[in-house]
């Protein structure tokens, strides 16, 4: 097994979540999103980002507007829609659950961390 390939697949799987997370903080345009992903070592090229942005826009998760740029052509700024914010909140919960589950598998559960739930009588 090639660890680099697995790592790339893991990144690819969470890229959409990361893009929504970036846009939850501020509206942004593609080159700035790419720079932020690269800074976080979630390396991505424009050819990867644009199809995701288009898909998220088509799903109603994003909206966009054009703004004049101080240098060069106008920039297309993306922002989260209300549906995008709801989806991100759901993904936040899913992410926390996933991290917990992977840690439990990787490191095992300790008996003192396991809580029991009493059955409810109907």
Helices and strands as residue ranges (DSSP letters): H 3-25, E 28-29, H 30-39, H 46-58, E 62-67, E 75-80, H 82-107, G 111-113
